[in-house]
Amino acid sequence: MSLLILVLASGWSLSFPGSNHGFLEPRIFFQPDEDQFIYTEIADEVTMVKYGPVTFGVGLSIDTYMGTSSKESDIAFNVYGGHWNIRGFFGVDYRNLVFSLFTDHECFHNIDMADTSGQYMNNLKLGVENHLTADLHQGFLPAGAVPEYRVSAGIYRPKGATFQKGHIFDWSLHGNVNYPLLAEGDMVYGTILHSDVYFHLDGGSSSRFSSEIYGRHHWDSGDIVVFFRHHLHDTQPIRPLEGETSFGVRFQW
């Protein structure tokens, strides 16, 4: 009853859209080895409740890793090869910006080993992002002079073995900048810069930075993106990829 009174008093509408967006992204590395040859990530995020500018939802992403055999050129599934991330988020849309409070549960699992839970971590993050739509007929800078961006800061809490295992992170900063540079027909060409900085429990730090160039074709049902990604710098302790370059195809919906 109190929720109904609040909805009527605010003038906002309460809905349960169940809308989702996500992507499927396989990519192949130019210098394959036992640790990496083909990585594939699939992610989806569902908006479950919308109340005026406020949204609540959940998400899930899964990474799989394949390398090459150390003795033969055959492709082999990595034994230490599963990364899952479960997310819950609460967002507020304000003047074309979305402010989010969300939690990530990340876990890396040891497949077919006695200790299957290799590493897991739980964190609470606060972020802000904007959303831009590229004008396919504009040519240069089809989304304007300001890029699409997403930044967040997180703390790894609560502590203790129930919530954290096998990592040294205390808090972190994350940034993603998507800059559409050129539009032609149904294609948009641009670049993405991604960064993560981790501050450790012992006072140290590590980081990773990657860049991507892409071409995106828009369809009514989603986008198909072809891209090259290069890991400029990577000193974080979990699956570092410094100097690696990959080619991928991303299906977005």
Contacts in CASP RR format, 6 or more apart in sequence:
PFRMAT RR
TARGET T0000
AUTHOR 0000-0000-0000
METHOD contacts of the structure
MODEL  1
MSLLILVLASGWSLSFPGSNHGFLEPRIFFQPDEDQFIYTEIADEVTMVK
YGPVTFGVGLSIDTYMGTSSKESDIAFNVYGGHWNIRGFFGVDYRNLVFS
LFTDHECFHNIDMADTSGQYMNNLKLGVENHLTADLHQGFLPAGAVPEYR
VSAGIYRPKGATFQKGHIFDWSLHGNVNYPLLAEGDMVYGTILHSDVYFH
LDGGSSSRFSSEIYGRHHWDSGDIVVFFRHHLHDTQPIRPLEGETSFGVR
FQW
3 14 0 8 1.000
7 13 0 8 1.000
7 14 0 8 1.000
7 51 0 8 1.000
10 52 0 8 1.000
12 51 0 8 1.000
12 52 0 8 1.000
12 53 0 8 1.000
12 54 0 8 1.000
13 51 0 8 1.000
13 52 0 8 1.000
14 49 0 8 1.000
14 50 0 8 1.000
14 51 0 8 1.000
14 52 0 8 1.000
15 49 0 8 1.000
15 50 0 8 1.000
15 51 0 8 1.000
16 48 0 8 1.000
16 49 0 8 1.000
16 50 0 8 1.000
17 47 0 8 1.000
17 48 0 8 1.000
17 50 0 8 1.000
18 46 0 8 1.000
18 47 0 8 1.000
18 48 0 8 1.000
19 46 0 8 1.000
19 47 0 8 1.000
20 44 0 8 1.000
20 45 0 8 1.000
20 46 0 8 1.000
20 47 0 8 1.000
20 253 0 8 1.000
21 44 0 8 1.000
21 45 0 8 1.000
21 252 0 8 1.000
21 253 0 8 1.000
22 43 0 8 1.000
22 44 0 8 1.000
22 45 0 8 1.000
22 252 0 8 1.000
22 253 0 8 1.000
23 41 0 8 1.000
23 42 0 8 1.000
23 43 0 8 1.000
23 250 0 8 1.000
23 251 0 8 1.000
23 252 0 8 1.000
23 253 0 8 1.000
24 40 0 8 1.000
24 41 0 8 1.000
24 42 0 8 1.000
24 250 0 8 1.000
24 251 0 8 1.000
25 40 0 8 1.000
25 41 0 8 1.000
25 42 0 8 1.000
25 248 0 8 1.000
25 249 0 8 1.000
25 250 0 8 1.000
25 251 0 8 1.000
26 38 0 8 1.000
26 39 0 8 1.000
26 40 0 8 1.000
26 248 0 8 1.000
26 249 0 8 1.000
27 38 0 8 1.000
27 39 0 8 1.000
27 40 0 8 1.000
27 229 0 8 1.000
27 246 0 8 1.000
27 247 0 8 1.000
27 248 0 8 1.000
27 249 0 8 1.000
28 37 0 8 1.000
28 38 0 8 1.000
28 246 0 8 1.000
28 247 0 8 1.000
28 248 0 8 1.000
29 36 0 8 1.000
29 37 0 8 1.000
29 38 0 8 1.000
29 39 0 8 1.000
29 244 0 8 1.000
29 245 0 8 1.000
29 246 0 8 1.000
30 244 0 8 1.000
30 245 0 8 1.000
30 246 0 8 1.000
30 247 0 8 1.000
31 244 0 8 1.000
31 245 0 8 1.000
32 67 0 8 1.000
32 68 0 8 1.000
33 67 0 8 1.000
33 68 0 8 1.000
34 67 0 8 1.000
34 68 0 8 1.000
34 69 0 8 1.000
34 70 0 8 1.000
34 76 0 8 1.000
35 65 0 8 1.000
35 67 0 8 1.000
35 78 0 8 1.000
35 239 0 8 1.000
36 65 0 8 1.000
36 66 0 8 1.000
36 67 0 8 1.000
36 241 0 8 1.000
36 244 0 8 1.000
37 66 0 8 1.000
37 67 0 8 1.000
37 68 0 8 1.000
37 75 0 8 1.000
38 65 0 8 1.000
38 66 0 8 1.000
38 67 0 8 1.000
38 75 0 8 1.000
39 63 0 8 1.000
39 64 0 8 1.000
39 65 0 8 1.000
39 66 0 8 1.000
39 246 0 8 1.000
40 63 0 8 1.000
40 64 0 8 1.000
41 61 0 8 1.000
41 62 0 8 1.000
41 63 0 8 1.000
41 64 0 8 1.000
42 61 0 8 1.000
42 62 0 8 1.000
43 59 0 8 1.000
43 60 0 8 1.000
43 61 0 8 1.000
43 62 0 8 1.000
43 85 0 8 1.000
44 59 0 8 1.000
44 60 0 8 1.000
44 61 0 8 1.000
45 57 0 8 1.000
45 58 0 8 1.000
45 59 0 8 1.000
45 87 0 8 1.000
45 89 0 8 1.000
46 57 0 8 1.000
46 58 0 8 1.000
46 59 0 8 1.000
47 55 0 8 1.000
47 56 0 8 1.000
47 57 0 8 1.000
48 56 0 8 1.000
48 57 0 8 1.000
48 58 0 8 1.000
49 55 0 8 1.000
49 56 0 8 1.000
49 57 0 8 1.000
50 56 0 8 1.000
53 92 0 8 1.000
53 93 0 8 1.000
53 94 0 8 1.000
54 90 0 8 1.000
54 91 0 8 1.000
54 92 0 8 1.000
54 93 0 8 1.000
55 89 0 8 1.000
55 90 0 8 1.000
55 91 0 8 1.000
55 92 0 8 1.000
55 93 0 8 1.000
56 89 0 8 1.000
56 90 0 8 1.000
56 91 0 8 1.000
57 88 0 8 1.000
57 89 0 8 1.000
57 90 0 8 1.000
58 86 0 8 1.000
58 87 0 8 1.000
58 88 0 8 1.000
58 89 0 8 1.000
59 86 0 8 1.000
59 87 0 8 1.000
59 88 0 8 1.000
59 89 0 8 1.000
60 84 0 8 1.000
60 85 0 8 1.000
60 86 0 8 1.000
60 87 0 8 1.000
61 84 0 8 1.000
61 85 0 8 1.000
61 87 0 8 1.000
62 82 0 8 1.000
62 83 0 8 1.000
62 84 0 8 1.000
62 85 0 8 1.000
63 82 0 8 1.000
63 83 0 8 1.000
63 84 0 8 1.000
64 77 0 8 1.000
64 81 0 8 1.000
64 82 0 8 1.000
65 77 0 8 1.000
65 78 0 8 1.000
65 81 0 8 1.000
65 82 0 8 1.000
65 83 0 8 1.000
65 239 0 8 1.000
66 75 0 8 1.000
66 76 0 8 1.000
66 77 0 8 1.000
66 78 0 8 1.000
67 75 0 8 1.000
67 76 0 8 1.000
67 77 0 8 1.000
67 78 0 8 1.000
68 74 0 8 1.000
68 75 0 8 1.000
68 76 0 8 1.000
69 75 0 8 1.000
69 76 0 8 1.000
77 111 0 8 1.000
78 111 0 8 1.000
79 110 0 8 1.000
79 111 0 8 1.000
79 112 0 8 1.000
79 113 0 8 1.000
80 108 0 8 1.000
80 110 0 8 1.000
80 111 0 8 1.000
80 113 0 8 1.000
80 118 0 8 1.000
81 108 0 8 1.000
81 109 0 8 1.000
81 110 0 8 1.000
81 111 0 8 1.000
82 108 0 8 1.000
82 109 0 8 1.000
82 111 0 8 1.000
83 106 0 8 1.000
83 107 0 8 1.000
83 108 0 8 1.000
83 109 0 8 1.000
84 106 0 8 1.000
84 107 0 8 1.000
84 109 0 8 1.000
85 104 0 8 1.000
85 105 0 8 1.000
85 106 0 8 1.000
85 107 0 8 1.000
86 104 0 8 1.000
86 105 0 8 1.000
87 102 0 8 1.000
87 103 0 8 1.000
87 104 0 8 1.000
87 105 0 8 1.000
88 102 0 8 1.000
88 103 0 8 1.000
89 100 0 8 1.000
89 101 0 8 1.000
89 102 0 8 1.000
89 103 0 8 1.000
90 100 0 8 1.000
90 101 0 8 1.000
90 102 0 8 1.000
91 98 0 8 1.000
91 99 0 8 1.000
91 100 0 8 1.000
91 101 0 8 1.000
91 102 0 8 1.000
92 98 0 8 1.000
92 99 0 8 1.000
92 100 0 8 1.000
96 130 0 8 1.000
96 131 0 8 1.000
97 128 0 8 1.000
97 129 0 8 1.000
97 130 0 8 1.000
98 128 0 8 1.000
98 129 0 8 1.000
98 130 0 8 1.000
98 131 0 8 1.000
99 126 0 8 1.000
99 127 0 8 1.000
99 128 0 8 1.000
100 125 0 8 1.000
100 126 0 8 1.000
100 127 0 8 1.000
100 128 0 8 1.000
100 129 0 8 1.000
100 152 0 8 1.000
101 124 0 8 1.000
101 125 0 8 1.000
101 126 0 8 1.000
101 127 0 8 1.000
102 124 0 8 1.000
102 125 0 8 1.000
102 127 0 8 1.000
103 122 0 8 1.000
103 123 0 8 1.000
103 124 0 8 1.000
103 125 0 8 1.000
104 121 0 8 1.000
104 122 0 8 1.000
104 123 0 8 1.000
104 125 0 8 1.000
105 120 0 8 1.000
105 121 0 8 1.000
105 122 0 8 1.000
106 120 0 8 1.000
106 121 0 8 1.000
106 122 0 8 1.000
106 123 0 8 1.000
107 117 0 8 1.000
107 118 0 8 1.000
107 119 0 8 1.000
107 120 0 8 1.000
107 121 0 8 1.000
108 118 0 8 1.000
108 119 0 8 1.000
108 120 0 8 1.000
108 238 0 8 1.000
109 116 0 8 1.000
109 117 0 8 1.000
109 118 0 8 1.000
110 116 0 8 1.000
110 117 0 8 1.000
110 118 0 8 1.000
117 165 0 8 1.000
118 165 0 8 1.000
118 166 0 8 1.000
119 165 0 8 1.000
119 166 0 8 1.000
119 167 0 8 1.000
119 238 0 8 1.000
120 164 0 8 1.000
120 165 0 8 1.000
120 166 0 8 1.000
121 156 0 8 1.000
121 163 0 8 1.000
121 164 0 8 1.000
121 165 0 8 1.000
121 166 0 8 1.000
121 167 0 8 1.000
121 169 0 8 1.000
122 156 0 8 1.000
122 157 0 8 1.000
122 158 0 8 1.000
122 163 0 8 1.000
122 164 0 8 1.000
123 154 0 8 1.000
123 155 0 8 1.000
123 156 0 8 1.000
123 157 0 8 1.000
123 169 0 8 1.000
123 172 0 8 1.000
124 154 0 8 1.000
124 155 0 8 1.000
124 157 0 8 1.000
125 152 0 8 1.000
125 153 0 8 1.000
125 154 0 8 1.000
125 155 0 8 1.000
125 174 0 8 1.000
126 152 0 8 1.000
126 153 0 8 1.000
126 154 0 8 1.000
127 150 0 8 1.000
127 151 0 8 1.000
127 152 0 8 1.000
127 153 0 8 1.000
128 150 0 8 1.000
128 151 0 8 1.000
128 152 0 8 1.000
129 148 0 8 1.000
129 149 0 8 1.000
129 150 0 8 1.000
129 151 0 8 1.000
130 146 0 8 1.000
130 148 0 8 1.000
130 149 0 8 1.000
131 148 0 8 1.000
132 143 0 8 1.000
132 144 0 8 1.000
132 146 0 8 1.000
132 147 0 8 1.000
132 148 0 8 1.000
132 180 0 8 1.000
133 143 0 8 1.000
134 142 0 8 1.000
134 143 0 8 1.000
134 180 0 8 1.000
134 183 0 8 1.000
134 188 0 8 1.000
135 142 0 8 1.000
135 143 0 8 1.000
135 183 0 8 1.000
136 142 0 8 1.000
136 183 0 8 1.000
136 185 0 8 1.000
136 186 0 8 1.000
136 187 0 8 1.000
136 188 0 8 1.000
136 218 0 8 1.000
137 183 0 8 1.000
137 185 0 8 1.000
138 183 0 8 1.000
139 182 0 8 1.000
139 183 0 8 1.000
139 184 0 8 1.000
140 181 0 8 1.000
140 182 0 8 1.000
141 180 0 8 1.000
141 181 0 8 1.000
142 180 0 8 1.000
142 182 0 8 1.000
142 183 0 8 1.000
142 188 0 8 1.000
143 180 0 8 1.000
147 177 0 8 1.000
147 178 0 8 1.000
147 179 0 8 1.000
147 180 0 8 1.000
148 177 0 8 1.000
148 178 0 8 1.000
148 179 0 8 1.000
148 180 0 8 1.000
149 175 0 8 1.000
149 176 0 8 1.000
149 177 0 8 1.000
149 178 0 8 1.000
150 174 0 8 1.000
150 175 0 8 1.000
150 176 0 8 1.000
151 173 0 8 1.000
151 174 0 8 1.000
151 175 0 8 1.000
151 176 0 8 1.000
152 173 0 8 1.000
152 174 0 8 1.000
152 175 0 8 1.000
153 171 0 8 1.000
153 172 0 8 1.000
153 173 0 8 1.000
153 174 0 8 1.000
154 171 0 8 1.000
154 172 0 8 1.000
154 173 0 8 1.000
154 174 0 8 1.000
155 170 0 8 1.000
155 171 0 8 1.000
156 164 0 8 1.000
156 167 0 8 1.000
156 169 0 8 1.000
156 170 0 8 1.000
156 171 0 8 1.000
156 172 0 8 1.000
157 163 0 8 1.000
167 237 0 8 1.000
167 238 0 8 1.000
168 200 0 8 1.000
168 201 0 8 1.000
168 202 0 8 1.000
168 237 0 8 1.000
169 198 0 8 1.000
169 199 0 8 1.000
169 200 0 8 1.000
169 201 0 8 1.000
170 199 0 8 1.000
170 200 0 8 1.000
170 201 0 8 1.000
170 203 0 8 1.000
171 199 0 8 1.000
172 196 0 8 1.000
172 197 0 8 1.000
172 198 0 8 1.000
172 199 0 8 1.000
173 195 0 8 1.000
173 196 0 8 1.000
173 197 0 8 1.000
174 195 0 8 1.000
174 196 0 8 1.000
174 197 0 8 1.000
175 194 0 8 1.000
175 195 0 8 1.000
175 196 0 8 1.000
176 192 0 8 1.000
176 193 0 8 1.000
176 194 0 8 1.000
176 195 0 8 1.000
177 192 0 8 1.000
177 193 0 8 1.000
177 194 0 8 1.000
178 190 0 8 1.000
178 191 0 8 1.000
178 192 0 8 1.000
179 190 0 8 1.000
179 191 0 8 1.000
179 192 0 8 1.000
179 193 0 8 1.000
180 188 0 8 1.000
180 189 0 8 1.000
180 190 0 8 1.000
181 189 0 8 1.000
181 190 0 8 1.000
181 191 0 8 1.000
182 188 0 8 1.000
182 189 0 8 1.000
182 190 0 8 1.000
183 189 0 8 1.000
186 217 0 8 1.000
186 218 0 8 1.000
187 215 0 8 1.000
187 216 0 8 1.000
187 217 0 8 1.000
187 218 0 8 1.000
188 215 0 8 1.000
188 216 0 8 1.000
188 218 0 8 1.000
189 213 0 8 1.000
189 214 0 8 1.000
189 215 0 8 1.000
189 216 0 8 1.000
190 213 0 8 1.000
190 214 0 8 1.000
190 215 0 8 1.000
190 216 0 8 1.000
191 211 0 8 1.000
191 212 0 8 1.000
191 213 0 8 1.000
191 214 0 8 1.000
192 211 0 8 1.000
192 212 0 8 1.000
192 214 0 8 1.000
192 227 0 8 1.000
193 209 0 8 1.000
193 210 0 8 1.000
193 211 0 8 1.000
193 212 0 8 1.000
194 209 0 8 1.000
194 210 0 8 1.000
194 211 0 8 1.000
194 212 0 8 1.000
195 207 0 8 1.000
195 208 0 8 1.000
195 209 0 8 1.000
195 210 0 8 1.000
196 207 0 8 1.000
196 208 0 8 1.000
196 209 0 8 1.000
196 236 0 8 1.000
197 205 0 8 1.000
197 206 0 8 1.000
197 207 0 8 1.000
198 205 0 8 1.000
198 206 0 8 1.000
198 207 0 8 1.000
198 236 0 8 1.000
199 205 0 8 1.000
200 206 0 8 1.000
206 235 0 8 1.000
206 236 0 8 1.000
206 237 0 8 1.000
207 233 0 8 1.000
207 234 0 8 1.000
207 235 0 8 1.000
207 236 0 8 1.000
208 231 0 8 1.000
208 233 0 8 1.000
208 234 0 8 1.000
208 235 0 8 1.000
208 236 0 8 1.000
208 240 0 8 1.000
208 241 0 8 1.000
208 242 0 8 1.000
209 231 0 8 1.000
209 232 0 8 1.000
209 233 0 8 1.000
209 234 0 8 1.000
210 229 0 8 1.000
210 230 0 8 1.000
210 231 0 8 1.000
210 232 0 8 1.000
210 234 0 8 1.000
210 241 0 8 1.000
211 229 0 8 1.000
211 230 0 8 1.000
211 232 0 8 1.000
212 227 0 8 1.000
212 228 0 8 1.000
212 229 0 8 1.000
212 230 0 8 1.000
213 227 0 8 1.000
213 228 0 8 1.000
214 225 0 8 1.000
214 226 0 8 1.000
214 227 0 8 1.000
214 228 0 8 1.000
214 250 0 8 1.000
215 225 0 8 1.000
215 226 0 8 1.000
215 227 0 8 1.000
216 223 0 8 1.000
216 224 0 8 1.000
216 225 0 8 1.000
217 223 0 8 1.000
217 224 0 8 1.000
217 225 0 8 1.000
221 253 0 8 1.000
222 251 0 8 1.000
222 252 0 8 1.000
222 253 0 8 1.000
223 250 0 8 1.000
223 251 0 8 1.000
223 252 0 8 1.000
224 249 0 8 1.000
224 250 0 8 1.000
224 251 0 8 1.000
224 252 0 8 1.000
225 249 0 8 1.000
225 250 0 8 1.000
225 251 0 8 1.000
225 252 0 8 1.000
226 248 0 8 1.000
226 249 0 8 1.000
226 250 0 8 1.000
227 247 0 8 1.000
227 248 0 8 1.000
227 249 0 8 1.000
227 250 0 8 1.000
228 245 0 8 1.000
228 246 0 8 1.000
228 247 0 8 1.000
228 248 0 8 1.000
229 245 0 8 1.000
229 246 0 8 1.000
229 248 0 8 1.000
230 243 0 8 1.000
230 244 0 8 1.000
230 245 0 8 1.000
231 241 0 8 1.000
231 242 0 8 1.000
231 243 0 8 1.000
231 244 0 8 1.000
231 245 0 8 1.000
232 242 0 8 1.000
232 243 0 8 1.000
233 242 0 8 1.000
234 240 0 8 1.000
234 241 0 8 1.000
234 242 0 8 1.000
234 243 0 8 1.000
235 242 0 8 1.000
END
